Amino acid sequence: MARLKITQAKSGVGGKQYQRDTLRTLGLKRIGDQVVREDRPEVLGMIRTVAHLVTVEEVK
């Protein structure tokens, strides 16, 4: 299964509460934070929710 590196590019301040909650659930707290997650449907849904705040790249 592929792994995704998710980087927070923009702040969640001023966004909806569910978007801030999604960032926290992904493990992102501040701009520049990076996490590596499995490419699973649950994670892809969370990424889609905050797509305007994060950048995603595939890790080998």
All heavy atoms as TSV, in Angstrom:
chain	resi	resn	atom	element	x	y	z
A	1	MET	N	N	0.844	-1.175	0.000
A	1	MET	CA	C	0.000	0.000	0.000
A	1	MET	C	C	0.892	1.242	0.000
A	1	MET	O	O	1.915	1.290	0.663
A	1	MET	CB	C	-0.901	-0.008	1.229
A	1	MET	CG	C	-1.944	1.086	1.207
A	1	MET	SD	S	-3.167	0.907	2.502
A	1	MET	CE	C	-4.285	-0.233	1.703
A	2	ALA	N	N	0.490	2.250	-0.727
A	2	ALA	CA	C	1.278	3.476	-0.853
A	2	ALA	C	C	1.215	4.282	0.438
A	2	ALA	O	O	0.302	4.149	1.242
A	2	ALA	CB	C	0.751	4.304	-2.011
A	3	ARG	N	N	2.214	5.128	0.596
A	3	ARG	CA	C	2.258	6.026	1.745
A	3	ARG	C	C	2.248	7.453	1.217
A	3	ARG	O	O	2.814	7.745	0.173
A	3	ARG	CB	C	3.496	5.755	2.583
A	3	ARG	CG	C	3.448	4.357	3.206
A	3	ARG	CD	C	4.709	3.982	3.924
A	3	ARG	NE	N	5.023	4.812	5.067
A	3	ARG	CZ	C	4.513	4.667	6.290
A	3	ARG	NH1	N	3.641	3.723	6.511
A	3	ARG	NH2	N	4.872	5.452	7.272
A	4	LEU	N	N	1.584	8.338	1.943
A	4	LEU	CA	C	1.454	9.725	1.539
A	4	LEU	C	C	2.116	10.628	2.567
A	4	LEU	O	O	1.920	10.454	3.771
A	4	LEU	CB	C	-0.018	10.109	1.428
A	4	LEU	CG	C	-0.860	9.297	0.452
A	4	LEU	CD1	C	-2.321	9.673	0.594
A	4	LEU	CD2	C	-0.379	9.508	-0.968
A	5	LYS	N	N	2.918	11.591	2.093
A	5	LYS	CA	C	3.487	12.600	2.979
A	5	LYS	C	C	2.605	13.839	2.872
A	5	LYS	O	O	2.453	14.417	1.803
A	5	LYS	CB	C	4.925	12.935	2.597
A	5	LYS	CG	C	5.549	13.958	3.536
A	5	LYS	CD	C	7.045	14.063	3.405
A	5	LYS	CE	C	7.422	14.724	2.117
A	5	LYS	NZ	N	8.857	15.079	2.075
A	6	ILE	N	N	2.017	14.227	3.986
A	6	ILE	CA	C	1.086	15.349	4.035
A	6	ILE	C	C	1.773	16.493	4.779
A	6	ILE	O	O	2.256	16.306	5.899
A	6	ILE	CB	C	-0.210	14.949	4.766
A	6	ILE	CG1	C	-0.782	13.672	4.148
A	6	ILE	CG2	C	-1.217	16.075	4.731
A	6	ILE	CD1	C	-1.798	12.974	5.013
A	7	THR	N	N	1.820	17.658	4.143
A	7	THR	CA	C	2.457	18.836	4.725
A	7	THR	C	C	1.424	19.945	4.844
A	7	THR	O	O	0.715	20.232	3.885
A	7	THR	CB	C	3.612	19.332	3.820
A	7	THR	OG1	O	4.512	18.255	3.599
A	7	THR	CG2	C	4.342	20.497	4.463
A	8	GLN	N	N	1.355	20.567	6.017
A	8	GLN	CA	C	0.436	21.691	6.187
A	8	GLN	C	C	1.071	22.929	5.569
A	8	GLN	O	O	2.147	23.347	5.964
A	8	GLN	CB	C	0.118	21.931	7.660
A	8	GLN	CG	C	-0.926	23.008	7.857
A	8	GLN	CD	C	-1.392	23.121	9.289
A	8	GLN	OE1	O	-1.137	22.266	10.121
A	8	GLN	NE2	N	-2.102	24.199	9.571
A	9	ALA	N	N	0.389	23.511	4.583
A	9	ALA	CA	C	0.914	24.666	3.855
A	9	ALA	C	C	0.283	25.966	4.305
A	9	ALA	O	O	0.901	27.024	4.171
A	9	ALA	CB	C	0.687	24.477	2.356
A	10	LYS	N	N	-0.943	25.901	4.811
A	10	LYS	CA	C	-1.648	27.108	5.241
A	10	LYS	C	C	-2.242	26.879	6.619
A	10	LYS	O	O	-2.449	25.739	7.042
A	10	LYS	CB	C	-2.776	27.461	4.260
A	10	LYS	CG	C	-2.298	27.896	2.905
A	10	LYS	CD	C	-3.472	28.346	2.072
A	10	LYS	CE	C	-3.006	28.845	0.723
A	10	LYS	NZ	N	-4.145	29.277	-0.091
A	11	SER	N	N	-2.559	27.975	7.281
A	11	SER	CA	C	-3.109	27.920	8.622
A	11	SER	C	C	-4.590	27.548	8.597
A	11	SER	O	O	-5.318	27.914	7.671
A	11	SER	CB	C	-2.937	29.281	9.292
A	11	SER	OG	O	-3.594	29.303	10.528
A	12	GLY	N	N	-5.023	26.864	9.654
A	12	GLY	CA	C	-6.430	26.537	9.796
A	12	GLY	C	C	-7.213	27.625	10.509
A	12	GLY	O	O	-8.438	27.552	10.597
A	13	VAL	N	N	-6.519	28.647	11.006
A	13	VAL	CA	C	-7.180	29.743	11.705
A	13	VAL	C	C	-8.122	30.457	10.744
A	13	VAL	O	O	-7.760	30.757	9.615
A	13	VAL	CB	C	-6.148	30.737	12.278
A	13	VAL	CG1	C	-6.839	31.956	12.856
A	13	VAL	CG2	C	-5.288	30.065	13.312
A	14	GLY	N	N	-9.335	30.708	11.190
A	14	GLY	CA	C	-10.318	31.361	10.343
A	14	GLY	C	C	-11.146	30.380	9.538
A	14	GLY	O	O	-12.111	30.769	8.891
A	15	GLY	N	N	-10.771	29.108	9.582
A	15	GLY	CA	C	-11.527	28.078	8.866
A	15	GLY	C	C	-12.641	27.529	9.734
A	15	GLY	O	O	-12.829	27.931	10.884
A	16	LYS	N	N	-13.381	26.620	9.167
A	16	LYS	CA	C	-14.469	25.974	9.905
A	16	LYS	C	C	-13.883	25.061	10.982
A	16	LYS	O	O	-12.764	24.551	10.856
A	16	LYS	CB	C	-15.323	25.133	8.956
A	16	LYS	CG	C	-15.858	25.894	7.774
A	16	LYS	CD	C	-17.063	26.678	8.158
A	16	LYS	CE	C	-17.660	27.298	6.907
A	16	LYS	NZ	N	-18.612	28.312	7.207
A	17	GLN	N	N	-14.649	24.831	12.025
A	17	GLN	CA	C	-14.191	23.987	13.128
A	17	GLN	C	C	-13.874	22.572	12.643
A	17	GLN	O	O	-12.883	21.978	13.058
A	17	GLN	CB	C	-15.244	23.942	14.238
A	17	GLN	CG	C	-14.813	23.121	15.441
A	17	GLN	CD	C	-13.630	23.712	16.166
A	17	GLN	OE1	O	-13.577	24.908	16.390
A	17	GLN	NE2	N	-12.672	22.889	16.531
A	18	TYR	N	N	-14.689	22.020	11.739
A	18	TYR	CA	C	-14.442	20.659	11.273
A	18	TYR	C	C	-13.142	20.565	10.475
A	18	TYR	O	O	-12.483	19.525	10.479
A	18	TYR	CB	C	-15.630	20.108	10.478
A	18	TYR	CG	C	-15.837	20.725	9.111
A	18	TYR	CD1	C	-15.218	20.189	7.987
A	18	TYR	CD2	C	-16.661	21.830	8.937
A	18	TYR	CE1	C	-15.408	20.746	6.733
A	18	TYR	CE2	C	-16.861	22.384	7.702
A	18	TYR	CZ	C	-16.227	21.836	6.597
A	18	TYR	OH	O	-16.410	22.380	5.350
A	19	GLN	N	N	-12.742	21.651	9.822
A	19	GLN	CA	C	-11.468	21.642	9.106
A	19	GLN	C	C	-10.302	21.669	10.085
A	19	GLN	O	O	-9.315	20.958	9.899
A	19	GLN	CB	C	-11.392	22.827	8.149
A	19	GLN	CG	C	-12.384	22.733	7.015
A	19	GLN	CD	C	-12.471	24.000	6.200
A	19	GLN	OE1	O	-12.096	25.074	6.652
A	19	GLN	NE2	N	-12.976	23.884	4.984
A	20	ARG	N	N	-10.408	22.466	11.139
A	20	ARG	CA	C	-9.358	22.485	12.161
A	20	ARG	C	C	-9.261	21.127	12.853
A	20	ARG	O	O	-8.167	20.645	13.142
A	20	ARG	CB	C	-9.628	23.596	13.173
A	20	ARG	CG	C	-9.488	24.982	12.568
A	20	ARG	CD	C	-9.454	26.076	13.622
A	20	ARG	NE	N	-10.623	26.107	14.481
A	20	ARG	CZ	C	-11.692	26.869	14.270
A	20	ARG	NH1	N	-11.748	27.659	13.218
A	20	ARG	NH2	N	-12.696	26.844	15.106
A	21	ASP	N	N	-10.419	20.509	13.110
A	21	ASP	CA	C	-10.432	19.181	13.731
A	21	ASP	C	C	-9.777	18.148	12.822
A	21	ASP	O	O	-9.056	17.261	13.292
A	21	ASP	CB	C	-11.859	18.757	14.060
A	21	ASP	CG	C	-12.483	19.600	15.165
A	21	ASP	OD1	O	-11.732	20.278	15.901
A	21	ASP	OD2	O	-13.727	19.584	15.278
A	22	THR	N	N	-10.018	18.253	11.525
A	22	THR	CA	C	-9.439	17.315	10.574
A	22	THR	C	C	-7.920	17.454	10.529
A	22	THR	O	O	-7.199	16.453	10.495
A	22	THR	CB	C	-10.033	17.528	9.171
A	22	THR	OG1	O	-11.453	17.347	9.249
A	22	THR	CG2	C	-9.462	16.542	8.174
A	23	LEU	N	N	-7.424	18.692	10.544
A	23	LEU	CA	C	-5.970	18.902	10.583
A	23	LEU	C	C	-5.374	18.241	11.824
A	23	LEU	O	O	-4.338	17.574	11.744
A	23	LEU	CB	C	-5.639	20.394	10.579
A	23	LEU	CG	C	-5.813	21.135	9.266
A	23	LEU	CD1	C	-5.615	22.628	9.483
A	23	LEU	CD2	C	-4.857	20.618	8.214
A	24	ARG	N	N	-6.027	18.435	12.964
A	24	ARG	CA	C	-5.519	17.857	14.206
A	24	ARG	C	C	-5.563	16.327	14.156
A	24	ARG	O	O	-4.649	15.654	14.621
A	24	ARG	CB	C	-6.337	18.395	15.387
A	24	ARG	CG	C	-5.854	18.006	16.752
A	24	ARG	CD	C	-4.392	18.358	17.003
A	24	ARG	NE	N	-4.104	19.764	16.867
A	24	ARG	CZ	C	-3.967	20.601	17.870
A	24	ARG	NH1	N	-4.098	20.181	19.100
A	24	ARG	NH2	N	-3.673	21.866	17.646
A	25	THR	N	N	-6.621	15.769	13.574
A	25	THR	CA	C	-6.745	14.322	13.462
A	25	THR	C	C	-5.644	13.748	12.575
A	25	THR	O	O	-5.132	12.658	12.835
A	25	THR	CB	C	-8.131	13.941	12.897
A	25	THR	OG1	O	-9.135	14.479	13.759
A	25	THR	CG2	C	-8.294	12.441	12.796
A	26	LEU	N	N	-5.276	14.487	11.536
A	26	LEU	CA	C	-4.175	14.044	10.680
A	26	LEU	C	C	-2.832	14.142	11.391
A	26	LEU	O	O	-1.858	13.536	10.964
A	26	LEU	CB	C	-4.135	14.888	9.399
A	26	LEU	CG	C	-5.187	14.569	8.342
A	26	LEU	CD1	C	-5.189	15.633	7.268
A	26	LEU	CD2	C	-4.938	13.198	7.742
A	27	GLY	N	N	-2.766	14.913	12.470
A	27	GLY	CA	C	-1.523	15.062	13.213
A	27	GLY	C	C	-0.783	16.338	12.879
A	27	GLY	O	O	0.400	16.472	13.201
A	28	LEU	N	N	-1.471	17.296	12.254
A	28	LEU	CA	C	-0.855	18.555	11.856
A	28	LEU	C	C	-1.257	19.645	12.840
A	28	LEU	O	O	-2.438	19.826	13.124
A	28	LEU	CB	C	-1.287	18.934	10.442
A	28	LEU	CG	C	-0.931	17.899	9.375
A	28	LEU	CD1	C	-1.631	18.232	8.072
A	28	LEU	CD2	C	0.561	17.814	9.183
A	29	LYS	N	N	-0.259	20.381	13.353
A	29	LYS	CA	C	-0.542	21.411	14.341
A	29	LYS	C	C	-0.190	22.800	13.849
A	29	LYS	O	O	-0.793	23.772	14.259
A	29	LYS	CB	C	0.222	21.133	15.630
A	29	LYS	CG	C	-0.214	19.868	16.316
A	29	LYS	CD	C	0.558	19.660	17.584
A	29	LYS	CE	C	0.122	18.362	18.248
A	29	LYS	NZ	N	0.878	18.103	19.467
A	30	ARG	N	N	0.827	22.911	12.999
A	30	ARG	CA	C	1.261	24.238	12.549
A	30	ARG	C	C	1.780	24.148	11.124
A	30	ARG	O	O	2.052	23.056	10.614
A	30	ARG	CB	C	2.326	24.797	13.481
A	30	ARG	CG	C	3.557	23.943	13.603
A	30	ARG	CD	C	4.532	24.483	14.633
A	30	ARG	NE	N	3.947	24.639	15.946
A	30	ARG	CZ	C	3.940	23.704	16.894
A	30	ARG	NH1	N	4.504	22.540	16.664
A	30	ARG	NH2	N	3.377	23.925	18.054
A	31	ILE	N	N	1.927	25.293	10.500
A	31	ILE	CA	C	2.424	25.346	9.125
A	31	ILE	C	C	3.813	24.722	9.074
A	31	ILE	O	O	4.660	24.988	9.922
A	31	ILE	CB	C	2.460	26.805	8.631
A	31	ILE	CG1	C	1.050	27.370	8.564
A	31	ILE	CG2	C	3.131	26.898	7.263
A	31	ILE	CD1	C	0.994	28.845	8.247
A	32	GLY	N	N	4.023	23.869	8.095
A	32	GLY	CA	C	5.309	23.202	7.927
A	32	GLY	C	C	5.357	21.812	8.526
A	32	GLY	O	O	6.282	21.049	8.225
A	33	ASP	N	N	4.408	21.463	9.377
A	33	ASP	CA	C	4.367	20.115	9.948
A	33	ASP	C	C	4.143	19.089	8.843
A	33	ASP	O	O	3.389	19.338	7.891
A	33	ASP	CB	C	3.245	19.984	10.972
A	33	ASP	CG	C	3.638	20.465	12.347
A	33	ASP	OD1	O	4.794	20.897	12.512
A	33	ASP	OD2	O	2.792	20.411	13.254
A	34	GLN	N	N	4.787	17.934	8.981
A	34	GLN	CA	C	4.642	16.860	8.000
A	34	GLN	C	C	4.316	15.567	8.727
A	34	GLN	O	O	4.841	15.299	9.811
A	34	GLN	CB	C	5.934	16.660	7.207
A	34	GLN	CG	C	6.318	17.820	6.355
A	34	GLN	CD	C	7.602	17.571	5.589
A	34	GLN	OE1	O	8.373	16.675	5.924
A	34	GLN	NE2	N	7.822	18.356	4.564
A	35	VAL	N	N	3.448	14.764	8.115
A	35	VAL	CA	C	3.136	13.435	8.620
A	35	VAL	C	C	3.109	12.482	7.431
A	35	VAL	O	O	2.877	12.895	6.300
A	35	VAL	CB	C	1.783	13.380	9.367
A	35	VAL	CG1	C	1.841	14.171	10.646
A	35	VAL	CG2	C	0.652	13.840	8.496
A	36	VAL	N	N	3.353	11.210	7.705
A	36	VAL	CA	C	3.270	10.180	6.678
A	36	VAL	C	C	2.146	9.240	7.086
A	36	VAL	O	O	2.133	8.726	8.212
A	36	VAL	CB	C	4.611	9.418	6.539
A	36	VAL	CG1	C	4.484	8.299	5.528
A	36	VAL	CG2	C	5.726	10.378	6.152
A	37	ARG	N	N	1.209	9.044	6.195
A	37	ARG	CA	C	0.042	8.189	6.452
A	37	ARG	C	C	-0.129	7.202	5.308
A	37	ARG	O	O	0.286	7.458	4.178
A	37	ARG	CB	C	-1.237	9.035	6.554
A	37	ARG	CG	C	-1.257	10.009	7.699
A	37	ARG	CD	C	-1.634	9.306	8.987
A	37	ARG	NE	N	-1.737	10.261	10.077
A	37	ARG	CZ	C	-0.838	10.341	11.058
A	37	ARG	NH1	N	0.212	9.557	11.048
A	37	ARG	NH2	N	-0.990	11.218	12.022
A	38	GLU	N	N	-0.788	6.084	5.616
A	38	GLU	CA	C	-1.119	5.095	4.593
A	38	GLU	C	C	-2.175	5.660	3.648
A	38	GLU	O	O	-3.003	6.471	4.051
A	38	GLU	CB	C	-1.657	3.815	5.240
A	38	GLU	CG	C	-0.637	3.043	6.046
A	38	GLU	CD	C	0.439	2.408	5.194
A	38	GLU	OE1	O	0.155	2.061	4.024
A	38	GLU	OE2	O	1.568	2.276	5.693
A	39	ASP	N	N	-2.138	5.218	2.407
A	39	ASP	CA	C	-3.109	5.644	1.393
A	39	ASP	C	C	-4.384	4.821	1.583
A	39	ASP	O	O	-4.588	3.815	0.930
A	39	ASP	CB	C	-2.505	5.434	0.001
A	39	ASP	CG	C	-3.413	5.935	-1.093
A	39	ASP	OD1	O	-4.418	6.579	-0.775
A	39	ASP	OD2	O	-3.095	5.691	-2.266
A	40	ARG	N	N	-5.228	5.273	2.517
A	40	ARG	CA	C	-6.470	4.576	2.839
A	40	ARG	C	C	-7.650	5.501	2.566
A	40	ARG	O	O	-7.502	6.718	2.564
A	40	ARG	CB	C	-6.479	4.149	4.308
A	40	ARG	CG	C	-5.329	3.222	4.679
A	40	ARG	CD	C	-5.394	2.768	6.119
A	40	ARG	NE	N	-6.714	2.386	6.559
A	40	ARG	CZ	C	-7.247	1.156	6.402
A	40	ARG	NH1	N	-6.551	0.214	5.834
A	40	ARG	NH2	N	-8.457	0.892	6.849
A	41	PRO	N	N	-8.829	4.954	2.343
A	41	PRO	CA	C	-10.003	5.779	2.050
A	41	PRO	C	C	-10.297	6.815	3.134
A	41	PRO	O	O	-10.693	7.941	2.826
A	41	PRO	CB	C	-11.145	4.766	1.949
A	41	PRO	CG	C	-10.490	3.480	1.603
A	41	PRO	CD	C	-9.130	3.516	2.239
A	42	GLU	N	N	-10.084	6.459	4.412
A	42	GLU	CA	C	-10.363	7.398	5.497
A	42	GLU	C	C	-9.421	8.601	5.414
A	42	GLU	O	O	-9.842	9.747	5.597
A	42	GLU	CB	C	-10.187	6.733	6.871
A	42	GLU	CG	C	-11.024	5.490	7.073
A	42	GLU	CD	C	-10.353	4.228	6.564
A	42	GLU	OE1	O	-9.110	4.144	6.570
A	42	GLU	OE2	O	-11.082	3.321	6.139
A	43	VAL	N	N	-8.156	8.334	5.149
A	43	VAL	CA	C	-7.160	9.400	5.070
A	43	VAL	C	C	-7.415	10.260	3.837
A	43	VAL	O	O	-7.317	11.490	3.893
A	43	VAL	CB	C	-5.737	8.809	5.062
A	43	VAL	CG1	C	-4.707	9.895	4.833
A	43	VAL	CG2	C	-5.453	8.076	6.368
A	44	LEU	N	N	-7.769	9.634	2.727
A	44	LEU	CA	C	-8.050	10.398	1.509
A	44	LEU	C	C	-9.249	11.327	1.708
A	44	LEU	O	O	-9.261	12.449	1.202
A	44	LEU	CB	C	-8.298	9.458	0.335
A	44	LEU	CG	C	-7.085	8.650	-0.131
A	44	LEU	CD1	C	-7.478	7.705	-1.258
A	44	LEU	CD2	C	-5.951	9.553	-0.550
A	45	GLY	N	N	-10.236	10.890	2.467
A	45	GLY	CA	C	-11.382	11.740	2.767
A	45	GLY	C	C	-10.988	12.933	3.615
A	45	GLY	O	O	-11.454	14.053	3.382
A	46	MET	N	N	-10.099	12.701	4.589
A	46	MET	CA	C	-9.633	13.816	5.419
A	46	MET	C	C	-8.813	14.796	4.589
A	46	MET	O	O	-8.941	16.018	4.748
A	46	MET	CB	C	-8.811	13.295	6.594
A	46	MET	CG	C	-9.642	12.630	7.659
A	46	MET	SD	S	-8.706	12.254	9.150
A	46	MET	CE	C	-7.966	10.694	8.701
A	47	ILE	N	N	-7.989	14.276	3.691
A	47	ILE	CA	C	-7.186	15.140	2.822
A	47	ILE	C	C	-8.100	15.970	1.933
A	47	ILE	O	O	-7.868	17.166	1.731
A	47	ILE	CB	C	-6.201	14.303	1.982
A	47	ILE	CG1	C	-5.120	13.709	2.892
A	47	ILE	CG2	C	-5.575	15.143	0.881
A	47	ILE	CD1	C	-4.239	12.697	2.208
A	48	ARG	N	N	-9.146	15.362	1.412
A	48	ARG	CA	C	-10.079	16.090	0.550
A	48	ARG	C	C	-10.753	17.230	1.317
A	48	ARG	O	O	-11.002	18.301	0.760
A	48	ARG	CB	C	-11.125	15.117	0.009
A	48	ARG	CG	C	-11.905	15.653	-1.161
A	48	ARG	CD	C	-12.808	14.607	-1.807
A	48	ARG	NE	N	-12.060	13.440	-2.250
A	48	ARG	CZ	C	-12.258	12.195	-1.779
A	48	ARG	NH1	N	-13.171	11.959	-0.865
A	48	ARG	NH2	N	-11.542	11.186	-2.231
A	49	THR	N	N	-11.018	17.027	2.605
A	49	THR	CA	C	-11.662	18.053	3.424
A	49	THR	C	C	-10.784	19.285	3.587
A	49	THR	O	O	-11.280	20.406	3.605
A	49	THR	CB	C	-11.994	17.472	4.814
A	49	THR	OG1	O	-12.884	16.370	4.641
A	49	THR	CG2	C	-12.654	18.514	5.696
A	50	VAL	N	N	-9.471	19.083	3.695
A	50	VAL	CA	C	-8.556	20.213	3.928
A	50	VAL	C	C	-7.556	20.365	2.776
A	50	VAL	O	O	-6.433	20.814	2.979
A	50	VAL	CB	C	-7.809	20.042	5.270
A	50	VAL	CG1	C	-8.764	20.166	6.435
A	50	VAL	CG2	C	-7.060	18.729	5.323
A	51	ALA	N	N	-7.976	20.035	1.577
A	51	ALA	CA	C	-7.075	20.056	0.418
A	51	ALA	C	C	-6.492	21.434	0.160
A	51	ALA	O	O	-5.368	21.542	-0.343
A	51	ALA	CB	C	-7.815	19.556	-0.821
A	52	HIS	N	N	-7.214	22.481	0.515
A	52	HIS	CA	C	-6.739	23.844	0.287
A	52	HIS	C	C	-5.714	24.280	1.335
A	52	HIS	O	O	-5.108	25.338	1.194
A	52	HIS	CB	C	-7.922	24.812	0.273
A	52	HIS	CG	C	-8.714	24.811	1.532
A	52	HIS	ND1	N	-9.480	23.738	1.943
A	52	HIS	CD2	C	-8.843	25.751	2.500
A	52	HIS	CE1	C	-10.053	24.028	3.092
A	52	HIS	NE2	N	-9.677	25.242	3.455
A	53	LEU	N	N	-5.507	23.461	2.369
A	53	LEU	CA	C	-4.574	23.805	3.446
A	53	LEU	C	C	-3.314	22.939	3.447
A	53	LEU	O	O	-2.366	23.252	4.170
A	53	LEU	CB	C	-5.264	23.661	4.808
A	53	LEU	CG	C	-6.523	24.492	5.032
A	53	LEU	CD1	C	-7.144	24.142	6.380
A	53	LEU	CD2	C	-6.207	25.963	4.954
A	54	VAL	N	N	-3.311	21.851	2.678
A	54	VAL	CA	C	-2.192	20.906	2.724
A	54	VAL	C	C	-1.670	20.620	1.317
A	54	VAL	O	O	-2.355	20.865	0.326
A	54	VAL	CB	C	-2.610	19.580	3.386
A	54	VAL	CG1	C	-3.050	19.786	4.822
A	54	VAL	CG2	C	-3.697	18.869	2.603
A	55	THR	N	N	-0.444	20.095	1.291
A	55	THR	CA	C	0.118	19.541	0.054
A	55	THR	C	C	0.388	18.071	0.323
A	55	THR	O	O	0.745	17.682	1.442
A	55	THR	CB	C	1.412	20.252	-0.371
A	55	THR	OG1	O	2.358	20.142	0.688
A	55	THR	CG2	C	1.163	21.711	-0.683
A	56	VAL	N	N	0.228	17.253	-0.706
A	56	VAL	CA	C	0.347	15.815	-0.560
A	56	VAL	C	C	1.292	15.289	-1.633
A	56	VAL	O	O	1.198	15.683	-2.795
A	56	VAL	CB	C	-1.031	15.123	-0.697
A	56	VAL	CG1	C	-0.907	13.617	-0.514
A	56	VAL	CG2	C	-2.014	15.698	0.284
A	57	GLU	N	N	2.198	14.393	-1.220
A	57	GLU	CA	C	3.055	13.733	-2.189
A	57	GLU	C	C	3.217	12.279	-1.774
A	57	GLU	O	O	3.118	11.940	-0.591
A	57	GLU	CB	C	4.404	14.426	-2.316
A	57	GLU	CG	C	5.138	14.639	-1.023
A	57	GLU	CD	C	6.324	15.541	-1.192
A	57	GLU	OE1	O	6.143	16.764	-1.191
A	57	GLU	OE2	O	7.440	14.991	-1.320
A	58	GLU	N	N	3.446	11.430	-2.752
A	58	GLU	CA	C	3.594	10.007	-2.493
A	58	GLU	C	C	5.022	9.701	-2.091
A	58	GLU	O	O	5.968	10.222	-2.678
A	58	GLU	CB	C	3.211	9.206	-3.737
A	58	GLU	CG	C	3.138	7.715	-3.488
A	58	GLU	CD	C	2.560	6.967	-4.676
A	58	GLU	OE1	O	2.049	7.611	-5.600
A	58	GLU	OE2	O	2.653	5.742	-4.669
A	59	VAL	N	N	5.173	8.844	-1.068
A	59	VAL	CA	C	6.485	8.438	-0.590
A	59	VAL	C	C	6.710	6.996	-1.016
A	59	VAL	O	O	5.821	6.153	-0.908
A	59	VAL	CB	C	6.543	8.547	0.953
A	59	VAL	CG1	C	7.868	8.044	1.481
A	59	VAL	CG2	C	6.296	9.970	1.390
A	60	LYS	N	N	7.890	6.724	-1.504
A	60	LYS	CA	C	8.203	5.346	-1.928
A	60	LYS	C	C	8.553	4.486	-0.749
A	60	LYS	O	O	9.084	4.884	0.205
A	60	LYS	CB	C	9.393	5.372	-2.893
A	60	LYS	CG	C	9.109	6.164	-4.142
A	60	LYS	CD	C	8.474	5.305	-5.160
A	60	LYS	CE	C	8.176	6.165	-6.377
A	60	LYS	NZ	N	7.699	5.463	-7.469
